[in-house]
Structures are given as structure tokens and as C-alpha cells.
Amino acid sequence: MPYELYYWDGIPGRGEFIRLALEEAGADYVDVARDSTAAMMKIINSRTEPHIPFAPPFLRDGEMIVSHVANILLYLGPKLGLAPKDERLRYAANGLQLTIADFLVQIHDTHHPISVSQYYEDQKDAARVRAAAFIAERLPKYLGYFERVLQQNPHGDTRMVGNGLSYVDLSLFHVIEGLRYAFPRAMQDYERQYPALDALHDAVGQRPNIKRYLASRRRLAFNESGIFRHYPELDTSD
Amino acid sequence: MPYELYYWDGIPGRGEFIRLALEEAGADYVDVARDSTAAMMKIINSRTEPHIPFAPPFLRDGEMIVSHVANILLYLGPKLGLAPKDERLRYAANGLQLTIADFLVQIHDTHHPISVSQYYEDQKDAARVRAAAFIAERLPKYLGYFERVLQQNPHGDTRMVGNGLSYVDLSLFHVIEGLRYAFPRAMQDYERQYPALDALHDAVGQRPNIKRYLASRRRLAFNESGIFRHYPELDTSD
């Protein structure tokens, strides 16, 4: 039975971290809500389901419903061959994925500092201040951290954890893609500052299954409804 | 060898979710940074450690370093007898803990919508707007979700997951405590709206080990340096 991924249609969003793992592994899956969100909303609004998710993305695997990106990848990683074999290293991978989750909140809130239920246009002034603080402080702090993790990996600086490709590597590929889309000016010099991260990004992008996926219609383009939005007025580089 | 918890001194903060689990289980642990943050900063700034945490809290158990609240509880839960015995339910517990983590970010950002490196006083206007949106939209959405999870638990509405006490129950106790401290007006009617959540809160607060801990000097009081801050101007109830 194929895995069922439930996520909003129209944006790569948080669903993308799950898609990249499923695609890299060549797993059999259905991206359920690409046609209609009815089945997804039925689960979310269910009054009988014992393990209701708070929000998409979530994964259904037979009777199991698993929600939250890091939790889904914790569950899928070993099944897809994308988690460290050493169980102790799986906590390191999970910790890194949770740092990525925190980073995504910071990235999202650059354009929505006040409320998710208001339009960007209605919180533009606060967004400018928040985005400037993000670019000056949070962006280098997070990227610098991920660069250090790569450089301090005892198995070599081509993997975030252990000596094999993991879902954390795939997720960081997508974060770099998104940041380059949203903040091209702020990111213009990133290769020089974060060489190991840049090399990881390029290596993931060259993997056959990832390349095939990125060129397919299953891959959704970044746009201004998602987490990574390109608003030139928020992309300051000084 | 005792567990070593590393977290900032002076606030309950995110470290509290780990403390509550260790205290309920009567585990042997050291709250390392209560005396000095030197040992904590040494690990965070290490240039050789293979699994550097991005930020506190983190836990050291012998050679293992585990970071992020949900990840630490995932690791400790089974050892402390505070996780479901059924492995599949552990993903449900982890998903709930991650929803609590997201909720905490929303709570924190009511007083820091613009930048963590600026004082509250310098982002007070944005904070008022964000807090009003939080109280009107996010607070009922999250509390309503947790109430539904309790009411739809096939093992009964006294536990968040499965039929035994878990770290998720302890964490929700602390969230309710914090919300009542920070937003007494917005929370004044919460018992009526969320009866199962209120009963869970009271039941956890009556557990002998928790009672003893709350009365001890190991428990830090809420204050205006933490996640849950009481600023009357942010606590609107209409």
C-alpha cells in the first residue's frame, strides 16, 4: 500500500521535506491533497479519529497517522534508508531536523511577523523590521551552525550526520534552495561563507532521483503563498 | 551516572519540560547551568564535539548529547516510564509534543514579534497587535485541539496519549500554568471551555513528586525574562 502524504496544494511548503525523502528513495506514495483537500480536511476535522493532526503535513501508513515534518521523517527515515543505522545517531538527526523546523518558523515570520490570518500587505512595516533582523542575526547564526555541524562531522564534511545520506541532507538542500529564491541579495555571497553547505546543496541537487523529481510536475515552484517568498523589499544585504 | 540537563538559569523556560519529566520519575539528574553557564557554553561553542546543539536545552547522558525538548523527551520518555509502551503511540506522543513546541513559539512571539535581540519595550506596539491576534485566534485553536485530543483518546479523556501518564501530560500542565500566569484575563474562563484539559492540569499538579518539586527551590518562578510573561497590556480578553 502506498504511503499517503497530506499537505496543502499549490506550494512546496513543509510537505516538500517529506516529498524529497520519498522521491530520493523511489518510494510508492500518493500526494493526496494535490487533487482535492476534502480527504485531508476530513481527517483533521474528524470527531472519532484517535490521533488527529493539528495541521498538515501528515502521513498515513496503513492505520498509522504521523504528523509534523520531523516526526514523519523520524518514522520514514529508517524505512527509506535515509536515517543513520546507529540508533544513537538518529537522535542527532532528529535534533538537526528540529533546528531546521525552528529556522523555517524564523523564515516564515519575516513576511508574517504579526498574524498568519492577515495579508502580508497589512503587516509590511513590521515585516521590514523583522526581515532586517533576520538577515543580520538569525540567517548567519543558523547557516553558520549547519556549516559547523558539517565541518565537525567525524565521518567527513559531506554529510550532516553519520557517513550516509540522510533526510537531514535532503532537507538542508531545500532550505538553501528556498533561501536563494527568497533572499537572493542576502544569499549572494553564501558559497564563500558556507563552503561545506554549498557543496552539500550541489551534491544533493545532482542525485539522479532528485534531479528527475525536480524536473517533474510533482515538484511545485516556490511562490508568494509559501514559506519562502521573494519580496525584494525584505531582501536587504547591508 | 546522573543525567545532565543544560539550560539557562533564572527562568523555567524550555528546560522546565525536561525537569518535570525527570522530577515525576524521581530520576537522578544535575541541572548543570544553575550554578554557572560555563560548562554549557563550552559544549555549544566546541570546535571538536561532533553533535553540537544549536541552543539549550540539551541533555547529556554519558557520551550522548540530545538537543531540543521534544527530542530529549523522546529519548528519556521510555527510560523514565513516561512514554507509551506501544511504539506506534510514541509517534503520536512526539507529534503532540511538537505541537506544544509550535504553540510555545506563538506564545513567546506575543512579546517578541520583531526580534529576539531587541527588548520588549522596543517592539511593544507590534507586540500588542500580535498578542491580540494570538488571543483571538491561536490560543483557542491550540487549546481546542488539545481538548479534542483528550476527548477522542480511546483510552479515556484523562491522558493525552494511551492509558498511562506520559511526558505530554506533564508538558501540558506546564503550558496551562504558564498561560494562566501570562494571560489571566484571556484564560479566566478556560475551565468551562476546556474541561478535560483543566482536569488534566489539576491531576498532574496533585501528583506527589510534582507537588514536592513545585514547592522546592529547584522550581523557578515565571518571570518577565521567560517564554510566559505577564504584561497586562498584552492580556486582552475581548
Interface residues (C-beta under 8 A of the other chain):
Chain A: S46 R47 T48 E49 P50 H51 I52 P53 F54 M64 V66 S67 H68 A70 N71 L74 Y75 R88 Y91 A92 N94 G95 L98 T99 A101 D102 V105 D109 P113 I114 S115 S117 Q118 A126 V129 R130 A133 E137 Y142 Y145 R148 V149 Q152 N153 P154
Chain B: S46 R47 T48 E49 P50 H51 I52 P53 F54 M64 V66 S67 H68 A70 N71 L74 Y75 R88 Y91 A92 N94 G95 L98 T99 A101 D102 V105 D109 P113 I114 S115 V116 S117 Q118 A126 V129 R130 A133 E137 Y142 Y145 R148 V149 Q152 N153 P154
